[in-house]
Amino acid sequence: MHTHIRRQIVTVLMVLLILTLVLGSAEQAIGQADASDPASPHEAGFYYLHEANGERILQLLEPAPIAVATTGQRWKASVQAEKAPLRISDAHPTFYLYLSTTQSSFPGLSSSPLQAMSPKEFVLTRLESKKTEREIPLDKLSHRAGKRSLAGELLEAQRPSNPRQSDQVQFDYFKISTGVYKIQPHIELRAGEYGFMYGGSLQLPDGKLFDFGIEQPH
């Protein structure tokens, strides 16, 4: 009698173990499928959509901190490294922007206390590549760091807010679902360095740039 009961218990435990393994594999498969599905929820940020080995991949654009400082009598805004880590060979790239749907500030997108509600609050700009950094081009007014006093001291001036207009790239955006947008540049992007930034983030102490580089197709 006891032997029969033990066998039943073992059988039940084996069934439960098998169900756990099957459900775990199913959840993992669903998670992997969702990770490549633009319509599914993702961590807030910009993603580049591309294909590799017949599979869609959403690659996160890691944010680079923007350093804003004065050099002589001009403002300078830049990010480290000559090139962005993400290299793209498609002159017509497709991006997805995921915004936080909560009322709190949006982690990773900016240090601004305000929450971005739409892609139109962001700017796509071309960068000037240097030896150890990429500089965000500023308009002539923003270049001026301030006048000097009669004693030769540099007077404080307002920090620049946005990149030079001629280097900004217009883009279309389409709402996929709440907080999810598809983004495509208006024009073909020529080879060079680019980045998305929150409008006015140059005025923040720790603004961020979501950078990428366009490679010349071989």
LUMKOL-521310 format. One line per 8 residues: number of its first residue (from 1); their letters; for each residue x, y, z of N, C-alpha, C, O. Coordinates in steps of 0.001 Angstrom, whole numbers, m for minus. Layout:
% residues N
NUM> a> X,Y,Z,X,Y,Z,X,Y,Z,X,Y,Z  ...
***
This chain:
% residues 218
1> mhthirrq> 835,m1204,0,0,0,0,867,1250,0,659,2166,m796  1846,1275,907,2733,2426,980,3553,2569,m298,3835,3678,m751  3936,1415,m878,4710,1436,m2118,3897,2060,m3241,4427,2827,m4045  2614,1734,m3299,1719,2280,m4338,1588,3800,m4189,1611,4532,m5179  1452,4261,m2952,1316,5695,m2706,2591,6429,m3099,2549,7505,m3696  3731,5824,m2750,5005,6445,m3117,5137,6561,m4626,5629,7570,m5133  4703,5541,m5342,4775,5573,m6803,3891,6692,m7366,4276,7378,m8313  2709,6868,m6777,1806,7937,m7228,2425,9320,m6984,2338,10215,m7825
9> ivtvlmvl> 3049,9467,m5817,3695,10737,m5490,4830,11033,m6457,4973,12160,m6932  5639,10011,m6749,6749,10179,m7686,6226,10552,m9064,6784,11410,m9748  5122,9879,m9465,4535,10165,m10783,4054,11610,m10856,4314,12305,m11838  3350,12064,m9813,2853,13443,m9772,4002,14435,m9833,3931,15428,m10558  5075,14169,m9064,6234,15061,m9060,6896,15114,m10433,7323,16179,m10878  6979,13983,m11093,7573,13945,m12440,6736,14752,m13423,7274,15473,m14263  5402,14625,m13312,4504,15386,m14198,4668,16883,m13962,4720,17668,m14909  4749,17274,m12679,4924,18682,m12356,6260,19208,m12873,6336,20337,m13357
17> liltlvlg> 7300,18406,m12774,8623,18809,m13265,8602,19005,m14776,9159,19974,m15291  7955,18081,m15485,7870,18179,m16941,7078,19420,m17355,7466,20132,m18282  5960,19675,m16658,5158,20864,m16961,5957,22146,m16728,5872,23093,m17510  6736,22163,m15638,7561,23344,m15344,8573,23592,m16442,8775,24733,m16857  9218,22527,m16921,10205,22655,m17982,9566,23114,m19282,10116,23961,m19987  8402,22554,m19598,7713,22922,m20840,7268,24378,m20799,7471,25122,m21758  6653,24786,m19671,6199,26173,m19548,7368,27145,m19567,7269,28226,m20147  8476,26767,m18934,9667,27623,m18933,10217,27818,m20335,10612,28924,m20701
25> saeqaigq> 10244,26749,m21120,10735,26841,m22498,9805,27697,m23337,10253,28473,m24180  8495,27551,m23100,7517,28344,m23852,7657,29825,m23536,7620,30661,m24439  7822,30158,m22233,7987,31557,m21845,9257,32141,m22436,9276,33293,m22870  10328,31336,m22453,11582,31809,m23035,11427,32070,m24523,11942,33062,m25038  10722,31187,m25218,10501,31363,m26656,9676,32602,m26935,9952,33342,m27879  8637,32833,m26091,7803,34021,m26258,8613,35277,m26018,8472,36263,m26742  9464,35243,m24999,10307,36392,m24689,11252,36716,m25819,11465,37884,m26144  11832,35670,m26431,12741,35891,m27555,11988,36450,m28756,12501,37307,m29476
33> adasdpas> 10764,35960,m28969,9965,36455,m30096,9599,37910,m29877,9667,38717,m30804  9205,38255,m28642,8825,39618,m28341,10002,40574,m28504,9817,41722,m28909  11202,40112,m28194,12381,40973,m28280,12627,41450,m29700,13215,42512,m29901  12186,40685,m30686,12384,41068,m32084,11132,41667,m32708,11122,42002,m33893  10084,41801,m31915,8827,42347,m32407,8726,43820,m32029,8610,44134,m30844  8768,44737,m33001,8715,46170,m32684,7462,46591,m31922,7482,47583,m31193  6373,45844,m32086,5124,46220,m31437,5072,45807,m29973,4184,46247,m29244  6001,44975,m29531,5989,44518,m28144,6696,45524,m27242,7494,46324,m27730
41> pheagfyy> 6423,45505,m25939,7059,46456,m25018,8571,46269,m24946,9061,45140,m24965  9303,47366,m24864,10753,47351,m24715,11170,48407,m23707,10401,49306,m23366  12386,48280,m23244,12953,49312,m22382,12976,50628,m23143,13235,50643,m24346  12707,51740,m22449,12665,53044,m23101,13974,53348,m23802,15051,53103,m23257  13881,53888,m25021,15083,54237,m25766,14877,54139,m27261,13775,53856,m27732  15957,54377,m28014,15961,54256,m29475,16537,52898,m29864,17505,52425,m29267  15922,52271,m30886,16379,50974,m31375,16508,51025,m32898,15726,51683,m33585  17502,50322,m33398,17697,50200,m34853,17195,48830,m35288,17615,47810,m34741
49> lheanger> 16296,48802,m36273,15737,47550,m36781,16502,47096,m38016,16620,47836,m38993  17021,45869,m37962,17694,45306,m39133,17525,43798,m39131,16984,43224,m38187  17991,43165,m40193,17883,41709,m40317,19259,41074,m40370,20191,41625,m40956  19374,39906,m39749,20613,39133,m39777,20249,37657,m39812,19531,37162,m38944  20750,36965,m40822,20458,35530,m40997,18955,35261,m41057,18463,34266,m40524  18242,36170,m41719,16808,35987,m41901,15964,36338,m40696,14751,36125,m40722  16563,36870,m39633,15820,37220,m38430,15858,38727,m38188,16876,39377,m38429  14751,39273,m37714,14703,40682,m37351,15390,40908,m36011,15240,40116,m35081
57> ilqllepa> 16142,41998,m35926,16847,42328,m34695,16604,43795,m34365,16760,44666,m35221  16227,44059,m33137,16095,45422,m32636,17304,45694,m31751,17433,45117,m30672  18182,46568,m32207,19424,46848,m31489,19332,48192,m30786,19060,49217,m31412  19560,48178,m29495,19463,49389,m28684,20606,50348,m28975,21765,49940,m29058  20276,51621,m29129,21301,52666,m29267,21692,53102,m27856,20922,53771,m27167  22884,52719,m27439,23334,53066,m26093,23576,54578,m26014,24238,55136,m26889  23054,55243,m24987,23223,56699,m24877,24648,57091,m24517,25280,56469,m23664  25148,58141,m25184,26472,58688,m24888,26292,60033,m24204,25524,60862,m24691
65> piavattg> 26973,60278,m23092,26827,61563,m22394,27387,62716,m23216,28464,62606,m23800  26651,63820,m23257,27074,65020,m23983,27837,65936,m23034,27345,66299,m21966  29033,66298,m23442,29840,67233,m22650,29732,68616,m23283,30059,68794,m24456  29275,69593,m22507,29153,70973,m22975,30107,71828,m22163,30034,71854,m20935  31006,72531,m22851,32000,73351,m22154,32372,74536,m23032,31978,74613,m24196  33132,75452,m22461,33612,76609,m23214,35083,76420,m23540,35866,75967,m22705  35443,76768,m24752,36837,76761,m25171,37144,78152,m25708,36686,78517,m26791  37914,78925,m24956,38143,80304,m25354,36868,81093,m25190,36357,81223,m24078
73> qrwkasvq> 36337,81631,m26302,35102,82415,m26257,33985,81719,m27031,33101,82379,m27578  34025,80394,m27078,32964,79682,m27790,32521,78463,m26991,33286,77887,m26218  31256,78089,m27204,30721,76875,m26609,31110,75678,m27466,31293,75799,m28678  31233,74540,m26831,31542,73302,m27544,30726,72175,m26916,30699,72025,m25695  30060,71384,m27760,29296,70222,m27298,29816,68993,m28032,29930,69002,m29257  30129,67941,m27290,30738,66776,m27921,30454,65503,m27138,30011,65537,m25990  30725,64370,m27799,30675,63059,m27159,32003,62362,m27437,32678,62675,m28417  32370,61433,m26587,33666,60774,m26710,33710,59815,m27896,32681,59317,m28354
81> aekaplri> 34929,59568,m28381,35236,58604,m29447,34986,59199,m30833,34044,59963,m31046  35857,58824,m31759,35769,59328,m33136,34539,58796,m33850,33963,59478,m34698  34130,57558,m33504,32989,56930,m34168,32056,56302,m33141,32482,55919,m32051  30780,56201,m33503,29787,55546,m32651,29987,54034,m32711,30425,53518,m33739  29676,53315,m31635,29824,51849,m31649,28917,51175,m32676,29309,50187,m33296  27708,51703,m32857,26762,51098,m33796,27045,51597,m35205,26951,52794,m35478  27397,50662,m36110,27682,50991,m37509,26559,50445,m38385,26168,49285,m38259  26045,51299,m39276,24920,50938,m40136,25319,51147,m41599,25861,52192,m41959
89> sdahptfy> 25049,50151,m42432,25398,50253,m43853,24199,50613,m44719,24326,50717,m45939  23039,50804,m44102,21817,51164,m44812,21633,52680,m44767,21567,53267,m43687  21551,53310,m45934,21378,54762,m45996,19945,55188,m45664,19675,56376,m45485  19031,54222,m45582,17637,54489,m45224,17273,53652,m43986,16395,52793,m44071  17914,53881,m42868,17669,53055,m41680,16297,53298,m41065,15722,54379,m41191  15790,52272,m40400,14526,52365,m39681,14797,52229,m38184,15482,51304,m37748  14256,53154,m37410,14438,53133,m35961,13079,53029,m35275,12039,53337,m35858  13119,52590,m34032,11921,52582,m33196,12237,53302,m31894,13289,53094,m31290
97> lylsttqs> 11317,54141,m31476,11461,54869,m30223,10409,54372,m29244,9215,54362,m29541  10877,53961,m28072,9975,53507,m27011,10033,54521,m25877,11092,54760,m25297  8888,55114,m25570,8799,56114,m24515,8105,55520,m23302,7236,54658,m23425  8499,55989,m22141,7868,55535,m20909,6417,55985,m20894,6106,57114,m21275  5533,55106,m20455,4109,55447,m20392,3684,55806,m18975,2498,56010,m18719  4644,55886,m18048,4331,56265,m16678,4420,57779,m16540,4814,58462,m17485  4067,58301,m15400,4105,59740,m15160,5463,60202,m14651,5699,61400,m14496  6357,59248,m14391,7684,59617,m13896,8573,60045,m15052,8187,59913,m16214
105> sfpglsss> 9756,60555,m14745,10690,60948,m15804,11133,59710,m16556,11034,58602,m16028  11615,59870,m17764,11933,58725,m18601,13406,58347,m18450,14275,59021,m19003  13698,57273,m17705,15083,56861,m17460,15818,56563,m18763,15271,55916,m19656  17041,57028,m18866,17860,56695,m20018,17715,57628,m21192,18608,57679,m22037  16610,58380,m21283,16400,59253,m22429,16878,60673,m22171,17267,61372,m23107  16854,61101,m20943,17309,62441,m20613,17285,62619,m19111,16637,61853,m18398  17983,63621,m18636,17909,63941,m17215,16836,64993,m16971,16655,65448,m15842  16134,65377,m18015,15094,66390,m17887,13989,65919,m16949,13610,64749,m16992
113> plqamspk> 13470,66795,m16111,12359,66403,m15246,11062,66243,m16016,10083,65712,m15492  11055,66698,m17252,9859,66572,m18083,9891,65248,m18826,10965,64720,m19114  8732,64717,m19134,8639,63446,m19827,8331,63670,m21304,7376,64371,m21637  9127,63085,m22187,8877,63200,m23617,7600,62439,m23948,7402,61313,m23492  6751,63052,m24731,5477,62444,m25102,5411,62089,m26580,4487,61403,m27017  6412,62567,m27368,6362,62360,m28811,7766,62445,m29404,8632,63117,m28843  8006,61764,m30545,9312,61855,m31215,9661,63267,m31671,10837,63580,m31854  8650,64129,m31859,8933,65489,m32328,9680,66309,m31289,10131,67415,m31585
121> efvltrle> 9817,65785,m30079,10591,66467,m29049,12081,66145,m29164,12895,66663,m28399  12432,65286,m30125,13825,64900,m30320,14368,65483,m31626,13614,65827,m32537  15680,65581,m31688,16376,66108,m32864,17359,65058,m33363,18075,64444,m32572  17392,64855,m34672,18404,63998,m35295,19418,64920,m35958,19058,65732,m36810  20680,64796,m35571,21693,65701,m36095,22920,64952,m36602,23242,63859,m36136  23588,65565,m37560,24851,65049,m38059,25973,65593,m37171,25905,66736,m36718  26998,64784,m36923,28107,65169,m36057,29384,65348,m36864,29536,64786,m37949  30291,66133,m36323,31600,66323,m36943,32616,65445,m36229,32885,65626,m35041
129> skkterei> 33175,64493,m36965,34090,63532,m36367,35496,64113,m36219,36069,64629,m37179  36045,64024,m35000,37399,64465,m34713,38245,63237,m34363,37776,62106,m34491  39485,63454,m33923,40386,62333,m33612,39893,61512,m32419,39907,60282,m32465  39463,62179,m31363,39070,61467,m30141,37637,61746,m29717,37210,61323,m28644  36894,62459,m30559,35531,62820,m30182,34706,63150,m31410,35225,63258,m32521  33410,63309,m31185,32500,63798,m32221,31833,65056,m31679,31265,65059,m30587  31916,66117,m32465,31386,67397,m32013,30011,67644,m32604,29764,67357,m33775  29116,68180,m31779,27778,68550,m32225,27848,69975,m32758,28082,70901,m31981
137> pldklshr> 27653,70180,m34055,27761,71529,m34623,26730,72475,m34012,25552,72137,m33895  27188,73660,m33625,26299,74664,m33046,26166,75845,m33999,27055,76099,m34812  25062,76560,m33897,24919,77739,m34751,25859,78834,m34264,26440,78723,m33185  26008,79881,m35050,26979,80935,m34745,26679,81618,m33416,27593,81980,m32676  25383,81793,m33115,25024,82450,m31868,25422,81587,m30670,25904,82097,m29658  25214,80265,m30798,25554,79358,m29709,27056,79226,m29526,27522,78861,m28447  27828,79527,m30592,29276,79431,m30495,29846,80440,m29498,30891,80209,m28890  29139,81565,m29339,29664,82609,m28466,29484,82227,m27001,28359,82060,m26528
145> agkrslag> 30588,82092,m26293,30525,81715,m24887,30255,82908,m24002,29859,82736,m22850  30454,84107,m24499,30228,85292,m23693,31297,86341,m23960,32389,86021,m24430  30984,87570,m23664,31948,88645,m23858,32869,88758,m22651,32574,88242,m21574  33973,89435,m22851,34905,89643,m21751,34697,91027,m21126,34408,92009,m21810  34854,91062,m19814,34723,92325,m19104,35960,93172,m19325,36920,92720,m19949  35948,94408,m18815,37110,95291,m18954,38331,94691,m18262,39469,94976,m18636  38083,93851,m17243,39196,93211,m16528,39673,91950,m17238,40602,91287,m16778  39036,91620,m18359,39453,90451,m19121,38778,89165,m18697,39122,88099,m19208
153> elleaqrp> 37810,89234,m17762,37123,88035,m17308,36022,87666,m18297,35342,88530,m18850  35862,86343,m18506,34833,85872,m19416,33483,85907,m18727,33279,85243,m17711  32554,86688,m19285,31236,86807,m18677,30385,85593,m19006,30519,84994,m20073  29497,85232,m18064,28631,84065,m18253,27614,84333,m19361,27076,85435,m19465  27356,83327,m20180,26363,83449,m21242,25475,82211,m21233,25844,81183,m20665  24309,82307,m21862,23371,81187,m21890,23957,80012,m22666,24551,80182,m23731  23777,78813,m22106,24264,77615,m22782,23483,77401,m24075,22316,77784,m24157  24105,76794,m25087,23392,76493,m26327,22289,75480,m26061,22355,74736,m25083
161> snprqsdq> 21275,75443,m26921,20141,74540,m26699,20055,73426,m27732,19762,72285,m27378  20304,73732,m28999,20143,72733,m30047,21275,72819,m31070,21985,73823,m31128  21444,71773,m31872,22491,71775,m32906,22185,72777,m34015,21082,73316,m34100  23175,73012,m34854,23026,73902,m35999,21908,73396,m36901,21819,72203,m37193  21066,74310,m37332,19890,73947,m38122,20258,73191,m39390,19579,72232,m39755  21314,73605,m40059,21704,72977,m41325,22190,71538,m41154,22260,70790,m42129  22523,71148,m39935,22986,69781,m39687,21889,68896,m39122,22104,67703,m38909  20721,69463,m38876,19614,68659,m38383,18957,67910,m39535,18783,68459,m40623
169> vqfdyfki> 18596,66664,m39293,17975,65813,m40306,16507,65604,m39941,16199,65100,m38861  15614,65987,m40829,14190,65797,m40586,13823,64317,m40728,14422,63595,m41525  12844,63881,m39957,12431,62473,m40041,10919,62353,m39895,10265,63206,m39295  10377,61271,m40461,8965,60939,m40315,8819,59980,m39144,9720,59190,m38860  7692,60052,m38476,7434,59076,m37424,5985,58618,m37489,5091,59383,m37850  5770,57352,m37131,4459,56739,m37191,4181,56043,m35859,4999,55260,m35377  3050,56327,m35285,2695,55716,m34010,2250,54277,m34227,1317,54014,m34986  2928,53342,m33552,2587,51923,m33656,1593,51542,m32568,601,50860,m32828
177> stgvykiq> 1868,51987,m31358,986,51764,m30218,1355,52805,m29163,2196,53667,m29418  744,52738,m27994,1025,53722,m26950,2506,53718,m26575,3029,52711,m26097  3177,54849,m26795,4588,54968,m26444,5548,54319,m27413,6748,54289,m27141  5073,53793,m28542,5931,53111,m29523,5808,53812,m30878,4705,53972,m31400  6960,54235,m31452,6950,54976,m32713,8006,54431,m33671,9118,54087,m33271  7629,54363,m34935,8572,54009,m36002,9125,55298,m36590,8369,56223,m36885  10452,55361,m36764,11109,56591,m37233,11949,56303,m38472,12720,55344,m38503  11789,57147,m39494,12571,57029,m40728,13004,58420,m41196,12161,59309,m41322
185> phielrag> 14298,58629,m41455,14776,59932,m41949,14130,60299,m43279,13814,59426,m44086  13935,61604,m43502,13347,62083,m44755,14239,61764,m45941,13755,61422,m47020  15547,61876,m45736,16499,61782,m46843,17431,60594,m46657,17502,59996,m45583  18134,60275,m47715,19169,59247,m47641,20348,59803,m46837,20851,60887,m47130  20772,59066,m45844,21869,59521,m44996,23212,59182,m45643,23494,58025,m45953  24030,60212,m45839,25357,59953,m46395,26270,59452,m45274,25956,59592,m44093  27388,58877,m45658,28318,58320,m44683,28731,59379,m43665,29009,60522,m44026  28769,58993,m42392,29146,59927,m41347,28567,59525,m40004,28035,58427,m39842
193> eygfmygg> 28678,60436,m39041,28223,60190,m37674,26939,60971,m37390,26798,62122,m37803  26011,60333,m36682,24713,60933,m36395,24294,60628,m34954,24910,59811,m34270  23233,61305,m34515,22706,61006,m33193,21363,61663,m32948,21090,62754,m33448  20516,60981,m32164,19255,61555,m31687,19507,62186,m30321,20240,61632,m29501  18907,63327,m30084,19034,63969,m28786,17731,64668,m28431,16994,65118,m29309  17457,64753,m27137,16263,65425,m26663,16403,66924,m26909,17445,67499,m26596  15382,67565,m27461,15450,68985,m27761,15776,69808,m26531,15099,69704,m25508  16807,70622,m26630,17212,71453,m25503,18132,70760,m24517,18460,71328,m23476
201> slqlpdgk> 18559,69525,m24830,19373,68770,m23870,20784,69345,m23708,21485,68998,m22758  21206,70224,m24629,22520,70849,m24469,22531,71794,m23266,23591,72164,m22762  21340,72174,m22820,21255,73047,m21651,21277,72253,m20346,21356,72835,m19264  21208,70930,m20448,21204,70088,m19262,22626,69733,m18859,23510,69671,m19713  22862,69498,m17559,24216,69157,m17112,24672,67785,m17586,25873,67530,m17675  23735,66903,m17889,24123,65568,m18344,23167,65060,m19425,22545,64007,m19282  23065,65829,m20502,22250,65406,m21627,22850,64172,m22291,24013,63840,m22063  22050,63494,m23115,22503,62253,m23750,22271,62286,m25253,21347,62936,m25742
209> lfdfgieq> 23127,61573,m25973,23024,61447,m27422,22924,59967,m27759,23733,59168,m27288  21939,59595,m28569,21764,58212,m28994,22391,58116,m30384,21758,58421,m31394  23652,57684,m30406,24480,57834,m31603,24581,56581,m32459,24389,55460,m31990  24892,56811,m33739,25124,55730,m34701,25944,56309,m35853,26020,57525,m36031  26550,55420,m36623,27324,55853,m37777,26844,55176,m39051,26491,53997,m39035  26831,55909,m40147,26466,55359,m41462,27750,55060,m42231,28580,55942,m42453  27893,53800,m42631,29062,53389,m43399,28756,53441,m44889,27621,53204,m45302  29755,53748,m45685,29609,53751,m47129,29411,52316,m47599,30254,51464,m47317
217> ph> 28319,52021,m48310,28095,50635,m48784,29229,50178,m49682,29721,50948,m50507  29649,48925,m49524,30745,48383,m50347,30194,47877,m51678,30952,47383,m52513
***
